[in-house]
Amino acid sequence: MHLQKQTIKELLLKRDFEQIIFLCNKNVRAFKFLRSCLYDVDSRIYWPAIEAIAKLMQVWWQENKKEKVREFIRNLFWSMNDESGGIGWNAPQTVAEIIIHIPQLLEPYGSMMVAHAFEEPPLVKGGLWGIGRLGERIKDSVSFFQNEIFSKVLKINEPETLGLFAWAMGEVSFKPALPYLKNLLQRTEEVAIYINGKFYKKPLGKWANEAIKKLKGIQK
């Protein structure tokens, strides 16, 4: 079977995860192409690639290919390391999404995801998305690393990072973030966040306001 990378990209755009998983289990090149899509510049490609890989890992886990899954996750962490020779764009999000599909992997990989993401500035946004995706499951790790998280986010001080921070803190119900969130209420920059297969775009102040309501236990 002569498989082209474009085939995988087209399936990602259609969100045809079932066919992608079928191809990856039949053709080594398919999995290689899928992994490379994590580093695509087009968000319409790399976000469904993150989801597809997590679903594939879940299938492998259920097929008792657990060491293969762990090896892939270890490679993701290696890619986040300076010594790997490059930054593993989207690696934190991929780790988080895999944990969603295989909850048994929360420990140790959830806390490791937080620790690695906030060591490298280019990974901070991915780390924040991963925290938001995991929600209250990751609360203990957020508490442990809160100084690093707060200092990195405030140092970057960029709308998308702050929007992800607000959303993530709301999802985790992390009350120590309240003073920081209140400072964002008047911000009007538009921020788009990928949630459950779709992009949601709102002013930064609205992301902060929604997070504050969650932290105070106020329903929408």
Secondary structure, 3 states (H helix, E strand, C coil): CCCCHHHHHHHHHCCCHHHHHHHHHHCHHHHHHHHHHHHCCCHHHHHHHHHHHHHHHHHHHHCCCHHHHHHHHHHHHHHCCHHHCCCCCCHHHHHHHHHHHCHHHHHHHHHHHHHHHCCCHHHHHHHHHHHHHHHHHHHHHHHHCHHHHHHHHHHHCCHHHHHHHHHHHHHHCCHHHHHHHHCCCCCCCEEEEEECCEEEEEEHHHHHHHHHHHHCCCCC
